[in-house]
């Protein structure tokens, strides 16, 4: 796994082959962030970001590298959470990243302690609640007014009819749907 752009561009991290999580491919990640430039200026805005279903931490590290002021990574699997912490520590960025070991659906069900300008979710494609995830995330209050929510998903779901959907992109079997929360 590698960071494709930003301060830590080109840094490689070894993910054990035994891990259940699959990092977002470099190809899909690079294309996604090229699209995101039209919606978020990570350098100028330095938004606080939330990475749901953080898995290997690939997106967490990418957001950190691209200038997010702080990143919260939510991951249920204890081994994965430890791996993300180790990657962040290797970069010397432990103060800017909080790794929360928690079930994402329970995390979203609690009253939001704070909001984020950028929220990313890469749930398991077989997650039974995947079809409900946009509603759950957007209703939870974690996305700040004017903030962007990006959902990575397989081709078995479509969210383009959602009233807050602003874009959809597909690279191979990887799909990204973007949602914008209105300004207050």
Number of C-alpha atoms within 10 A of each C-alpha: 17 17 24 21 16 15 13 16 13 12 14 12 16 10 18 10 8 6 12 12 19 14 18 18 13 14 11 18 20 16 14 18 17 11 14 15 10 8 14 17 14 20 13 9 12 18 22 23 27 27 25 28 23 29 28 28 29 24 23 29 25 22 27 25 22 20 19 24 17 21 25 19 26 24 24 16 16 12 14 20 21 15 18 25 21 14 21 21 13 11 14 10 16 15 10 14 23 18 20 18 19 17 14 19 14 8 17 18 13 10 10 13 7 10 17 21 22 25 26 24 22 22 20 17 15 10 9 9 13 18 14 10 17 22 11 16 22 19 13 16 19 24 25 22 15 15 21 25 27 22 22 21 23 19 13 10 11 14 19 14 8 12 10 17 18 16 14 17 15 16 12 10 10 16 19 23 20 22 25 22 19 11 8 6
